[in-house]
Amino acid sequence: MALQVSGERELGQFQVPGGAIVVRLAILNGKSRVDIRRYFSNDDVELAPTHKGINLSPSQVIKLVEILKEVKE
């Protein structure tokens, strides 16, 4: 079964040493997914994705946000 992407957009990003963390929303096989992935700056100063990341359903994102609310700065 081939993976079908019917839409994708960037929700936001923030800089980290050597690149950025990018959050994207995609529709994969008709289902919403949130991709949080590390990107690195390549030689052309463009951001390129790495394998380091996580792909979550909207309900998993809600659970993650609940857990992260416990983190204090």
Secondary structure, 3 states (H helix, E strand, C coil): CCCCEEEEEEEEEEEECCEEEEEEEEEECCEEEEEEEEEEECCCCCEEEEEEEEEECHHHHHHHHHHHCCCCC
